Amino acid sequence: MIKKCLGLIVGLLLLTGCSEFALLSSGSSLALSNNVYAKAYSGVDLTTYLTTNKDIKTHAYEYVVKAKEVKDLVIEVLAHDFSE
């Protein structure tokens, strides 16, 4: 437990490259919200941003774009196979 706490503290101290605005906006949403689910989402969103430099919405958007590309490719291949 102590190793986890020390690792967290050291990790937070080393995160100097993070955008101050992103940290402030995520932290303020944690403080202003009274809904438990909104607080949990904000906490997970902040953690996701700190580890991947993308928020949850960006991950979801990229997933949808990739899925559309795959769907279009499958439709193109199927249409080509049946046109012959």
PyMOL Python script that loads the backbone (N, CA, C, O; Angstrom):
from pymol import cmd

cmd.read_pdbstr("""\
ATOM      1  N   MET A   1       0.827  -1.191   0.000  1.00  0.00           N
ATOM      2  CA  MET A   1       0.000   0.000   0.000  1.00  0.00           C
ATOM      3  C   MET A   1       0.870   1.253   0.000  1.00  0.00           C
ATOM      4  O   MET A   1       0.592   2.223  -0.705  1.00  0.00           O
ATOM      5  N   ILE A   2       1.925   1.211   0.804  1.00  0.00           N
ATOM      6  CA  ILE A   2       2.818   2.371   0.883  1.00  0.00           C
ATOM      7  C   ILE A   2       3.539   2.570  -0.450  1.00  0.00           C
ATOM      8  O   ILE A   2       3.754   3.703  -0.878  1.00  0.00           O
ATOM      9  N   LYS A   3       3.914   1.460  -1.107  1.00  0.00           N
ATOM     10  CA  LYS A   3       4.579   1.566  -2.403  1.00  0.00           C
ATOM     11  C   LYS A   3       3.654   2.192  -3.437  1.00  0.00           C
ATOM     12  O   LYS A   3       4.092   2.989  -4.266  1.00  0.00           O
ATOM     13  N   LYS A   4       2.373   1.833  -3.389  1.00  0.00           N
ATOM     14  CA  LYS A   4       1.410   2.418  -4.320  1.00  0.00           C
ATOM     15  C   LYS A   4       1.262   3.916  -4.087  1.00  0.00           C
ATOM     16  O   LYS A   4       1.220   4.701  -5.035  1.00  0.00           O
ATOM     17  N   CYS A   5       1.184   4.302  -2.828  1.00  0.00           N
ATOM     18  CA  CYS A   5       1.041   5.732  -2.500  1.00  0.00           C
ATOM     19  C   CYS A   5       2.280   6.508  -2.928  1.00  0.00           C
ATOM     20  O   CYS A   5       2.173   7.589  -3.506  1.00  0.00           O
ATOM     21  N   LEU A   6       3.446   5.956  -2.645  1.00  0.00           N
ATOM     22  CA  LEU A   6       4.681   6.634  -3.046  1.00  0.00           C
ATOM     23  C   LEU A   6       4.795   6.703  -4.563  1.00  0.00           C
ATOM     24  O   LEU A   6       5.222   7.717  -5.114  1.00  0.00           O
ATOM     25  N   GLY A   7       4.411   5.617  -5.238  1.00  0.00           N
ATOM     26  CA  GLY A   7       4.431   5.627  -6.694  1.00  0.00           C
ATOM     27  C   GLY A   7       3.489   6.661  -7.269  1.00  0.00           C
ATOM     28  O   GLY A   7       3.817   7.330  -8.249  1.00  0.00           O
ATOM     29  N   LEU A   8       2.321   6.796  -6.665  1.00  0.00           N
ATOM     30  CA  LEU A   8       1.361   7.799  -7.111  1.00  0.00           C
ATOM     31  C   LEU A   8       1.902   9.209  -6.902  1.00  0.00           C
ATOM     32  O   LEU A   8       1.777  10.061  -7.780  1.00  0.00           O
ATOM     33  N   ILE A   9       2.493   9.449  -5.760  1.00  0.00           N
ATOM     34  CA  ILE A   9       3.054  10.776  -5.466  1.00  0.00           C
ATOM     35  C   ILE A   9       4.183  11.100  -6.432  1.00  0.00           C
ATOM     36  O   ILE A   9       4.242  12.201  -6.979  1.00  0.00           O
ATOM     37  N   VAL A  10       5.072  10.148  -6.640  1.00  0.00           N
ATOM     38  CA  VAL A  10       6.190  10.375  -7.563  1.00  0.00           C
ATOM     39  C   VAL A  10       5.658  10.583  -8.982  1.00  0.00           C
ATOM     40  O   VAL A  10       6.135  11.459  -9.703  1.00  0.00           O
ATOM     41  N   GLY A  11       4.684   9.788  -9.375  1.00  0.00           N
ATOM     42  CA  GLY A  11       4.096   9.943 -10.699  1.00  0.00           C
ATOM     43  C   GLY A  11       3.464  11.312 -10.888  1.00  0.00           C
ATOM     44  O   GLY A  11       3.618  11.936 -11.937  1.00  0.00           O
ATOM     45  N   LEU A  12       2.761  11.769  -9.881  1.00  0.00           N
ATOM     46  CA  LEU A  12       2.131  13.091  -9.978  1.00  0.00           C
ATOM     47  C   LEU A  12       3.177  14.207 -10.018  1.00  0.00           C
ATOM     48  O   LEU A  12       2.986  15.222 -10.689  1.00  0.00           O
ATOM     49  N   LEU A  13       4.264  14.016  -9.309  1.00  0.00           N
ATOM     50  CA  LEU A  13       5.328  15.023  -9.340  1.00  0.00           C
ATOM     51  C   LEU A  13       6.033  15.064 -10.691  1.00  0.00           C
ATOM     52  O   LEU A  13       6.520  16.116 -11.104  1.00  0.00           O
ATOM     53  N   LEU A  14       6.093  13.934 -11.377  1.00  0.00           N
ATOM     54  CA  LEU A  14       6.774  13.869 -12.666  1.00  0.00           C
ATOM     55  C   LEU A  14       5.912  14.320 -13.834  1.00  0.00           C
ATOM     56  O   LEU A  14       6.419  14.492 -14.943  1.00  0.00           O
ATOM     57  N   LEU A  15       4.633  14.511 -13.606  1.00  0.00           N
ATOM     58  CA  LEU A  15       3.728  14.894 -14.688  1.00  0.00           C
ATOM     59  C   LEU A  15       3.723  16.401 -14.912  1.00  0.00           C
ATOM     60  O   LEU A  15       2.688  17.053 -14.771  1.00  0.00           O
ATOM     61  N   THR A  16       4.854  16.937 -15.253  1.00  0.00           N
ATOM     62  CA  THR A  16       4.929  18.381 -15.474  1.00  0.00           C
ATOM     63  C   THR A  16       4.575  18.755 -16.905  1.00  0.00           C
ATOM     64  O   THR A  16       4.348  19.930 -17.192  1.00  0.00           O
ATOM     65  N   GLY A  17       4.523  17.777 -17.811  1.00  0.00           N
ATOM     66  CA  GLY A  17       4.215  18.067 -19.203  1.00  0.00           C
ATOM     67  C   GLY A  17       2.732  18.170 -19.488  1.00  0.00           C
ATOM     68  O   GLY A  17       2.347  18.486 -20.614  1.00  0.00           O
ATOM     69  N   CYS A  18       1.895  17.915 -18.513  1.00  0.00           N
ATOM     70  CA  CYS A  18       0.454  17.966 -18.736  1.00  0.00           C
ATOM     71  C   CYS A  18      -0.023  19.404 -18.867  1.00  0.00           C
ATOM     72  O   CYS A  18       0.516  20.319 -18.245  1.00  0.00           O
ATOM     73  N   SER A  19      -1.018  19.572 -19.669  1.00  0.00           N
ATOM     74  CA  SER A  19      -1.595  20.890 -19.872  1.00  0.00           C
ATOM     75  C   SER A  19      -2.241  21.383 -18.581  1.00  0.00           C
ATOM     76  O   SER A  19      -3.050  20.683 -17.973  1.00  0.00           O
ATOM     77  N   GLU A  20      -1.877  22.582 -18.174  1.00  0.00           N
ATOM     78  CA  GLU A  20      -2.450  23.142 -16.948  1.00  0.00           C
ATOM     79  C   GLU A  20      -3.947  23.370 -17.102  1.00  0.00           C
ATOM     80  O   GLU A  20      -4.712  23.167 -16.160  1.00  0.00           O
ATOM     81  N   PHE A  21      -4.362  23.793 -18.290  1.00  0.00           N
ATOM     82  CA  PHE A  21      -5.779  24.040 -18.508  1.00  0.00           C
ATOM     83  C   PHE A  21      -6.583  22.747 -18.376  1.00  0.00           C
ATOM     84  O   PHE A  21      -7.654  22.737 -17.769  1.00  0.00           O
ATOM     85  N   ALA A  22      -6.067  21.664 -18.940  1.00  0.00           N
ATOM     86  CA  ALA A  22      -6.780  20.386 -18.857  1.00  0.00           C
ATOM     87  C   ALA A  22      -6.871  19.918 -17.411  1.00  0.00           C
ATOM     88  O   ALA A  22      -7.907  19.410 -16.983  1.00  0.00           O
ATOM     89  N   LEU A  23      -5.800  20.087 -16.670  1.00  0.00           N
ATOM     90  CA  LEU A  23      -5.827  19.688 -15.269  1.00  0.00           C
ATOM     91  C   LEU A  23      -6.794  20.552 -14.464  1.00  0.00           C
ATOM     92  O   LEU A  23      -7.519  20.047 -13.607  1.00  0.00           O
ATOM     93  N   LEU A  24      -6.803  21.843 -14.741  1.00  0.00           N
ATOM     94  CA  LEU A  24      -7.705  22.733 -14.015  1.00  0.00           C
ATOM     95  C   LEU A  24      -9.159  22.463 -14.375  1.00  0.00           C
ATOM     96  O   LEU A  24     -10.027  22.441 -13.503  1.00  0.00           O
ATOM     97  N   SER A  25      -9.416  22.260 -15.648  1.00  0.00           N
ATOM     98  CA  SER A  25     -10.809  22.033 -16.044  1.00  0.00           C
ATOM     99  C   SER A  25     -11.317  20.699 -15.519  1.00  0.00           C
ATOM    100  O   SER A  25     -12.474  20.601 -15.113  1.00  0.00           O
ATOM    101  N   SER A  26     -10.477  19.673 -15.520  1.00  0.00           N
ATOM    102  CA  SER A  26     -10.912  18.378 -14.997  1.00  0.00           C
ATOM    103  C   SER A  26     -11.105  18.449 -13.488  1.00  0.00           C
ATOM    104  O   SER A  26     -12.064  17.893 -12.952  1.00  0.00           O
ATOM    105  N   GLY A  27     -10.210  19.122 -12.818  1.00  0.00           N
ATOM    106  CA  GLY A  27     -10.327  19.254 -11.366  1.00  0.00           C
ATOM    107  C   GLY A  27     -11.524  20.081 -10.957  1.00  0.00           C
ATOM    108  O   GLY A  27     -12.175  19.782  -9.956  1.00  0.00           O
ATOM    109  N   SER A  28     -11.823  21.125 -11.722  1.00  0.00           N
ATOM    110  CA  SER A  28     -12.970  21.957 -11.370  1.00  0.00           C
ATOM    111  C   SER A  28     -14.279  21.203 -11.590  1.00  0.00           C
ATOM    112  O   SER A  28     -15.243  21.402 -10.850  1.00  0.00           O
ATOM    113  N   SER A  29     -14.315  20.349 -12.592  1.00  0.00           N
ATOM    114  CA  SER A  29     -15.546  19.585 -12.794  1.00  0.00           C
ATOM    115  C   SER A  29     -15.737  18.577 -11.667  1.00  0.00           C
ATOM    116  O   SER A  29     -16.870  18.240 -11.322  1.00  0.00           O
ATOM    117  N   LEU A  30     -14.643  18.096 -11.092  1.00  0.00           N
ATOM    118  CA  LEU A  30     -14.764  17.204  -9.938  1.00  0.00           C
ATOM    119  C   LEU A  30     -15.309  17.959  -8.735  1.00  0.00           C
ATOM    120  O   LEU A  30     -16.113  17.425  -7.971  1.00  0.00           O
ATOM    121  N   ALA A  31     -14.871  19.197  -8.570  1.00  0.00           N
ATOM    122  CA  ALA A  31     -15.264  19.965  -7.393  1.00  0.00           C
ATOM    123  C   ALA A  31     -16.683  20.513  -7.507  1.00  0.00           C
ATOM    124  O   ALA A  31     -17.383  20.605  -6.499  1.00  0.00           O
ATOM    125  N   LEU A  32     -17.123  20.877  -8.703  1.00  0.00           N
ATOM    126  CA  LEU A  32     -18.420  21.530  -8.866  1.00  0.00           C
ATOM    127  C   LEU A  32     -19.589  20.567  -8.954  1.00  0.00           C
ATOM    128  O   LEU A  32     -20.724  20.943  -8.660  1.00  0.00           O
ATOM    129  N   SER A  33     -19.331  19.342  -9.349  1.00  0.00           N
ATOM    130  CA  SER A  33     -20.414  18.399  -9.564  1.00  0.00           C
ATOM    131  C   SER A  33     -20.849  17.757  -8.249  1.00  0.00           C
ATOM    132  O   SER A  33     -20.026  17.405  -7.404  1.00  0.00           O
ATOM    133  N   ASN A  34     -22.163  17.615  -8.100  1.00  0.00           N
ATOM    134  CA  ASN A  34     -22.700  16.944  -6.921  1.00  0.00           C
ATOM    135  C   ASN A  34     -23.116  15.513  -7.219  1.00  0.00           C
ATOM    136  O   ASN A  34     -23.382  14.740  -6.298  1.00  0.00           O
ATOM    137  N   ASN A  35     -23.176  15.152  -8.497  1.00  0.00           N
ATOM    138  CA  ASN A  35     -23.593  13.822  -8.904  1.00  0.00           C
ATOM    139  C   ASN A  35     -22.421  12.850  -8.785  1.00  0.00           C
ATOM    140  O   ASN A  35     -21.321  13.134  -9.261  1.00  0.00           O
ATOM    141  N   VAL A  36     -22.657  11.717  -8.156  1.00  0.00           N
ATOM    142  CA  VAL A  36     -21.606  10.728  -7.946  1.00  0.00           C
ATOM    143  C   VAL A  36     -21.096  10.192  -9.277  1.00  0.00           C
ATOM    144  O   VAL A  36     -19.893  10.005  -9.455  1.00  0.00           O
ATOM    145  N   TYR A  37     -22.020   9.944 -10.220  1.00  0.00           N
ATOM    146  CA  TYR A  37     -21.624   9.404 -11.518  1.00  0.00           C
ATOM    147  C   TYR A  37     -20.788  10.416 -12.302  1.00  0.00           C
ATOM    148  O   TYR A  37     -19.830  10.042 -12.978  1.00  0.00           O
ATOM    149  N   ALA A  38     -21.152  11.692 -12.211  1.00  0.00           N
ATOM    150  CA  ALA A  38     -20.378  12.722 -12.901  1.00  0.00           C
ATOM    151  C   ALA A  38     -18.979  12.838 -12.302  1.00  0.00           C
ATOM    152  O   ALA A  38     -18.006  13.033 -13.030  1.00  0.00           O
ATOM    153  N   LYS A  39     -18.876  12.720 -10.994  1.00  0.00           N
ATOM    154  CA  LYS A  39     -17.561  12.759 -10.344  1.00  0.00           C
ATOM    155  C   LYS A  39     -16.721  11.560 -10.758  1.00  0.00           C
ATOM    156  O   LYS A  39     -15.525  11.696 -11.015  1.00  0.00           O
ATOM    157  N   ALA A  40     -17.335  10.396 -10.824  1.00  0.00           N
ATOM    158  CA  ALA A  40     -16.605   9.186 -11.222  1.00  0.00           C
ATOM    159  C   ALA A  40     -16.140   9.311 -12.671  1.00  0.00           C
ATOM    160  O   ALA A  40     -14.997   8.979 -12.985  1.00  0.00           O
ATOM    161  N   TYR A  41     -17.022   9.789 -13.559  1.00  0.00           N
ATOM    162  CA  TYR A  41     -16.648   9.963 -14.963  1.00  0.00           C
ATOM    163  C   TYR A  41     -15.505  10.960 -15.096  1.00  0.00           C
ATOM    164  O   TYR A  41     -14.558  10.728 -15.848  1.00  0.00           O
ATOM    165  N   SER A  42     -15.595  12.067 -14.368  1.00  0.00           N
ATOM    166  CA  SER A  42     -14.542  13.071 -14.443  1.00  0.00           C
ATOM    167  C   SER A  42     -13.212  12.517 -13.947  1.00  0.00           C
ATOM    168  O   SER A  42     -12.161  12.815 -14.515  1.00  0.00           O
ATOM    169  N   GLY A  43     -13.257  11.725 -12.904  1.00  0.00           N
ATOM    170  CA  GLY A  43     -12.031  11.121 -12.389  1.00  0.00           C
ATOM    171  C   GLY A  43     -11.426  10.150 -13.380  1.00  0.00           C
ATOM    172  O   GLY A  43     -10.213  10.149 -13.588  1.00  0.00           O
ATOM    173  N   VAL A  44     -12.262   9.319 -13.997  1.00  0.00           N
ATOM    174  CA  VAL A  44     -11.768   8.371 -15.000  1.00  0.00           C
ATOM    175  C   VAL A  44     -11.268   9.118 -16.229  1.00  0.00           C
ATOM    176  O   VAL A  44     -10.254   8.738 -16.815  1.00  0.00           O
ATOM    177  N   ASP A  45     -11.973  10.184 -16.626  1.00  0.00           N
ATOM    178  CA  ASP A  45     -11.557  10.984 -17.774  1.00  0.00           C
ATOM    179  C   ASP A  45     -10.199  11.632 -17.516  1.00  0.00           C
ATOM    180  O   ASP A  45      -9.341  11.649 -18.398  1.00  0.00           O
ATOM    181  N   LEU A  46     -10.005  12.160 -16.318  1.00  0.00           N
ATOM    182  CA  LEU A  46      -8.720  12.769 -15.962  1.00  0.00           C
ATOM    183  C   LEU A  46      -7.612  11.730 -15.986  1.00  0.00           C
ATOM    184  O   LEU A  46      -6.530  11.988 -16.513  1.00  0.00           O
ATOM    185  N   THR A  47      -7.872  10.560 -15.419  1.00  0.00           N
ATOM    186  CA  THR A  47      -6.870   9.497 -15.409  1.00  0.00           C
ATOM    187  C   THR A  47      -6.544   9.045 -16.829  1.00  0.00           C
ATOM    188  O   THR A  47      -5.381   8.814 -17.161  1.00  0.00           O
ATOM    189  N   THR A  48      -7.571   8.921 -17.664  1.00  0.00           N
ATOM    190  CA  THR A  48      -7.359   8.529 -19.057  1.00  0.00           C
ATOM    191  C   THR A  48      -6.530   9.565 -19.786  1.00  0.00           C
ATOM    192  O   THR A  48      -5.628   9.220 -20.551  1.00  0.00           O
ATOM    193  N   TYR A  49      -6.828  10.831 -19.553  1.00  0.00           N
ATOM    194  CA  TYR A  49      -6.074  11.899 -20.209  1.00  0.00           C
ATOM    195  C   TYR A  49      -4.613  11.902 -19.757  1.00  0.00           C
ATOM    196  O   TYR A  49      -3.708  12.090 -20.570  1.00  0.00           O
ATOM    197  N   LEU A  50      -4.391  11.696 -18.479  1.00  0.00           N
ATOM    198  CA  LEU A  50      -3.020  11.724 -17.971  1.00  0.00           C
ATOM    199  C   LEU A  50      -2.195  10.554 -18.490  1.00  0.00           C
ATOM    200  O   LEU A  50      -0.984  10.689 -18.665  1.00  0.00           O
ATOM    201  N   THR A  51      -2.820   9.415 -18.738  1.00  0.00           N
ATOM    202  CA  THR A  51      -2.059   8.253 -19.178  1.00  0.00           C
ATOM    203  C   THR A  51      -1.933   8.160 -20.696  1.00  0.00           C
ATOM    204  O   THR A  51      -0.941   7.625 -21.190  1.00  0.00           O
ATOM    205  N   THR A  52      -2.918   8.669 -21.457  1.00  0.00           N
ATOM    206  CA  THR A  52      -2.893   8.499 -22.913  1.00  0.00           C
ATOM    207  C   THR A  52      -2.867   9.819 -23.679  1.00  0.00           C
ATOM    208  O   THR A  52      -2.770   9.805 -24.906  1.00  0.00           O
ATOM    209  N   ASN A  53      -2.949  10.939 -23.003  1.00  0.00           N
ATOM    210  CA  ASN A  53      -3.002  12.270 -23.620  1.00  0.00           C
ATOM    211  C   ASN A  53      -4.230  12.449 -24.516  1.00  0.00           C
ATOM    212  O   ASN A  53      -4.236  13.310 -25.395  1.00  0.00           O
ATOM    213  N   LYS A  54      -5.260  11.642 -24.297  1.00  0.00           N
ATOM    214  CA  LYS A  54      -6.546  11.777 -24.989  1.00  0.00           C
ATOM    215  C   LYS A  54      -7.646  11.561 -23.962  1.00  0.00           C
ATOM    216  O   LYS A  54      -7.529  10.710 -23.081  1.00  0.00           O
ATOM    217  N   ASP A  55      -8.718  12.342 -24.086  1.00  0.00           N
ATOM    218  CA  ASP A  55      -9.829  12.123 -23.168  1.00  0.00           C
ATOM    219  C   ASP A  55     -10.732  11.009 -23.703  1.00  0.00           C
ATOM    220  O   ASP A  55     -10.507  10.489 -24.796  1.00  0.00           O
ATOM    221  N   ILE A  56     -11.732  10.656 -22.937  1.00  0.00           N
ATOM    222  CA  ILE A  56     -12.607   9.543 -23.297  1.00  0.00           C
ATOM    223  C   ILE A  56     -13.365   9.846 -24.586  1.00  0.00           C
ATOM    224  O   ILE A  56     -13.564   8.952 -25.409  1.00  0.00           O
ATOM    225  N   LYS A  57     -13.789  11.096 -24.772  1.00  0.00           N
ATOM    226  CA  LYS A  57     -14.534  11.448 -25.984  1.00  0.00           C
ATOM    227  C   LYS A  57     -13.669  11.281 -27.232  1.00  0.00           C
ATOM    228  O   LYS A  57     -14.164  10.841 -28.269  1.00  0.00           O
ATOM    229  N   THR A  58     -12.398  11.623 -27.144  1.00  0.00           N
ATOM    230  CA  THR A  58     -11.495  11.454 -28.283  1.00  0.00           C
ATOM    231  C   THR A  58     -11.311   9.979 -28.605  1.00  0.00           C
ATOM    232  O   THR A  58     -11.311   9.594 -29.774  1.00  0.00           O
ATOM    233  N   HIS A  59     -11.154   9.147 -27.567  1.00  0.00           N
ATOM    234  CA  HIS A  59     -11.048   7.707 -27.791  1.00  0.00           C
ATOM    235  C   HIS A  59     -12.312   7.174 -28.468  1.00  0.00           C
ATOM    236  O   HIS A  59     -12.225   6.371 -29.397  1.00  0.00           O
ATOM    237  N   ALA A  60     -13.471   7.611 -28.013  1.00  0.00           N
ATOM    238  CA  ALA A  60     -14.733   7.148 -28.591  1.00  0.00           C
ATOM    239  C   ALA A  60     -14.869   7.610 -30.044  1.00  0.00           C
ATOM    240  O   ALA A  60     -15.308   6.845 -30.902  1.00  0.00           O
ATOM    241  N   TYR A  61     -14.491   8.858 -30.314  1.00  0.00           N
ATOM    242  CA  TYR A  61     -14.576   9.386 -31.678  1.00  0.00           C
ATOM    243  C   TYR A  61     -13.673   8.596 -32.617  1.00  0.00           C
ATOM    244  O   TYR A  61     -14.090   8.220 -33.712  1.00  0.00           O
ATOM    245  N   GLU A  62     -12.434   8.343 -32.192  1.00  0.00           N
ATOM    246  CA  GLU A  62     -11.504   7.593 -33.028  1.00  0.00           C
ATOM    247  C   GLU A  62     -12.001   6.165 -33.264  1.00  0.00           C
ATOM    248  O   GLU A  62     -11.816   5.617 -34.350  1.00  0.00           O
ATOM    249  N   TYR A  63     -12.623   5.568 -32.264  1.00  0.00           N
ATOM    250  CA  TYR A  63     -13.179   4.224 -32.414  1.00  0.00           C
ATOM    251  C   TYR A  63     -14.297   4.206 -33.444  1.00  0.00           C
ATOM    252  O   TYR A  63     -14.364   3.300 -34.275  1.00  0.00           O
ATOM    253  N   VAL A  64     -15.177   5.204 -33.396  1.00  0.00           N
ATOM    254  CA  VAL A  64     -16.290   5.278 -34.342  1.00  0.00           C
ATOM    255  C   VAL A  64     -15.772   5.505 -35.758  1.00  0.00           C
ATOM    256  O   VAL A  64     -16.256   4.881 -36.702  1.00  0.00           O
ATOM    257  N   VAL A  65     -14.800   6.387 -35.913  1.00  0.00           N
ATOM    258  CA  VAL A  65     -14.229   6.648 -37.235  1.00  0.00           C
ATOM    259  C   VAL A  65     -13.603   5.375 -37.796  1.00  0.00           C
ATOM    260  O   VAL A  65     -13.798   5.051 -38.967  1.00  0.00           O
ATOM    261  N   LYS A  66     -12.858   4.658 -36.970  1.00  0.00           N
ATOM    262  CA  LYS A  66     -12.232   3.409 -37.413  1.00  0.00           C
ATOM    263  C   LYS A  66     -13.293   2.370 -37.786  1.00  0.00           C
ATOM    264  O   LYS A  66     -13.142   1.665 -38.784  1.00  0.00           O
ATOM    265  N   ALA A  67     -14.353   2.272 -37.000  1.00  0.00           N
ATOM    266  CA  ALA A  67     -15.428   1.323 -37.292  1.00  0.00           C
ATOM    267  C   ALA A  67     -16.106   1.662 -38.618  1.00  0.00           C
ATOM    268  O   ALA A  67     -16.438   0.760 -39.387  1.00  0.00           O
ATOM    269  N   LYS A  68     -16.316   2.947 -38.893  1.00  0.00           N
ATOM    270  CA  LYS A  68     -16.918   3.344 -40.169  1.00  0.00           C
ATOM    271  C   LYS A  68     -16.016   2.991 -41.339  1.00  0.00           C
ATOM    272  O   LYS A  68     -16.493   2.558 -42.388  1.00  0.00           O
ATOM    273  N   GLU A  69     -14.695   3.177 -41.160  1.00  0.00           N
ATOM    274  CA  GLU A  69     -13.756   2.832 -42.222  1.00  0.00           C
ATOM    275  C   GLU A  69     -13.792   1.329 -42.496  1.00  0.00           C
ATOM    276  O   GLU A  69     -13.779   0.911 -43.654  1.00  0.00           O
ATOM    277  N   VAL A  70     -13.837   0.525 -41.455  1.00  0.00           N
ATOM    278  CA  VAL A  70     -13.890  -0.926 -41.616  1.00  0.00           C
ATOM    279  C   VAL A  70     -15.194  -1.326 -42.295  1.00  0.00           C
ATOM    280  O   VAL A  70     -15.191  -2.177 -43.185  1.00  0.00           O
ATOM    281  N   LYS A  71     -16.306  -0.726 -41.887  1.00  0.00           N
ATOM    282  CA  LYS A  71     -17.600  -1.037 -42.500  1.00  0.00           C
ATOM    283  C   LYS A  71     -17.599  -0.691 -43.981  1.00  0.00           C
ATOM    284  O   LYS A  71     -18.073  -1.478 -44.800  1.00  0.00           O
ATOM    285  N   ASP A  72     -17.071   0.474 -44.332  1.00  0.00           N
ATOM    286  CA  ASP A  72     -17.005   0.878 -45.735  1.00  0.00           C
ATOM    287  C   ASP A  72     -16.124  -0.070 -46.541  1.00  0.00           C
ATOM    288  O   ASP A  72     -16.443  -0.389 -47.686  1.00  0.00           O
ATOM    289  N   LEU A  73     -15.028  -0.518 -45.957  1.00  0.00           N
ATOM    290  CA  LEU A  73     -14.141  -1.456 -46.640  1.00  0.00           C
ATOM    291  C   LEU A  73     -14.831  -2.796 -46.874  1.00  0.00           C
ATOM    292  O   LEU A  73     -14.706  -3.383 -47.949  1.00  0.00           O
ATOM    293  N   VAL A  74     -15.556  -3.275 -45.871  1.00  0.00           N
ATOM    294  CA  VAL A  74     -16.272  -4.545 -46.009  1.00  0.00           C
ATOM    295  C   VAL A  74     -17.339  -4.430 -47.093  1.00  0.00           C
ATOM    296  O   VAL A  74     -17.478  -5.332 -47.918  1.00  0.00           O
ATOM    297  N   ILE A  75     -18.082  -3.347 -47.100  1.00  0.00           N
ATOM    298  CA  ILE A  75     -19.125  -3.150 -48.110  1.00  0.00           C
ATOM    299  C   ILE A  75     -18.504  -3.063 -49.499  1.00  0.00           C
ATOM    300  O   ILE A  75     -19.050  -3.605 -50.460  1.00  0.00           O
ATOM    301  N   GLU A  76     -17.368  -2.386 -49.608  1.00  0.00           N
ATOM    302  CA  GLU A  76     -16.680  -2.272 -50.893  1.00  0.00           C
ATOM    303  C   GLU A  76     -16.204  -3.639 -51.393  1.00  0.00           C
ATOM    304  O   GLU A  76     -16.350  -3.953 -52.574  1.00  0.00           O
ATOM    305  N   VAL A  77     -15.645  -4.436 -50.513  1.00  0.00           N
ATOM    306  CA  VAL A  77     -15.171  -5.765 -50.890  1.00  0.00           C
ATOM    307  C   VAL A  77     -16.331  -6.661 -51.289  1.00  0.00           C
ATOM    308  O   VAL A  77     -16.249  -7.378 -52.286  1.00  0.00           O
ATOM    309  N   LEU A  78     -17.406  -6.626 -50.522  1.00  0.00           N
ATOM    310  CA  LEU A  78     -18.567  -7.442 -50.853  1.00  0.00           C
ATOM    311  C   LEU A  78     -19.203  -7.012 -52.183  1.00  0.00           C
ATOM    312  O   LEU A  78     -19.605  -7.851 -52.989  1.00  0.00           O
ATOM    313  N   ALA A  79     -19.283  -5.719 -52.393  1.00  0.00           N
ATOM    314  CA  ALA A  79     -19.870  -5.233 -53.644  1.00  0.00           C
ATOM    315  C   ALA A  79     -18.994  -5.631 -54.827  1.00  0.00           C
ATOM    316  O   ALA A  79     -19.501  -5.960 -55.900  1.00  0.00           O
ATOM    317  N   HIS A  80     -17.704  -5.600 -54.632  1.00  0.00           N
ATOM    318  CA  HIS A  80     -16.788  -5.997 -55.705  1.00  0.00           C
ATOM    319  C   HIS A  80     -16.906  -7.492 -56.003  1.00  0.00           C
ATOM    320  O   HIS A  80     -16.879  -7.900 -57.165  1.00  0.00           O
ATOM    321  N   ASP A  81     -17.034  -8.304 -54.960  1.00  0.00           N
ATOM    322  CA  ASP A  81     -17.147  -9.758 -55.133  1.00  0.00           C
ATOM    323  C   ASP A  81     -18.426 -10.146 -55.874  1.00  0.00           C
ATOM    324  O   ASP A  81     -18.412 -11.073 -56.685  1.00  0.00           O
ATOM    325  N   PHE A  82     -19.520  -9.455 -55.607  1.00  0.00           N
ATOM    326  CA  PHE A  82     -20.797  -9.811 -56.220  1.00  0.00           C
ATOM    327  C   PHE A  82     -20.995  -9.150 -57.584  1.00  0.00           C
ATOM    328  O   PHE A  82     -21.904  -9.536 -58.319  1.00  0.00           O
ATOM    329  N   SER A  83     -20.180  -8.178 -57.936  1.00  0.00           N
ATOM    330  CA  SER A  83     -20.351  -7.495 -59.220  1.00  0.00           C
ATOM    331  C   SER A  83     -19.756  -8.304 -60.364  1.00  0.00           C
ATOM    332  O   SER A  83     -20.062  -8.043 -61.527  1.00  0.00           O
ATOM    333  N   GLU A  84     -18.921  -9.268 -60.055  1.00  0.00           N
ATOM    334  CA  GLU A  84     -18.279 -10.064 -61.110  1.00  0.00           C
ATOM    335  C   GLU A  84     -19.133 -11.168 -61.611  1.00  0.00           C
ATOM    336  O   GLU A  84     -18.718 -11.915 -62.498  1.00  0.00           O
TER     337      GLU A  84
END
""", "prot")
cmd.dss("prot")
cmd.show_as("cartoon", "prot")
cmd.util.cbc("prot")
cmd.orient("prot")
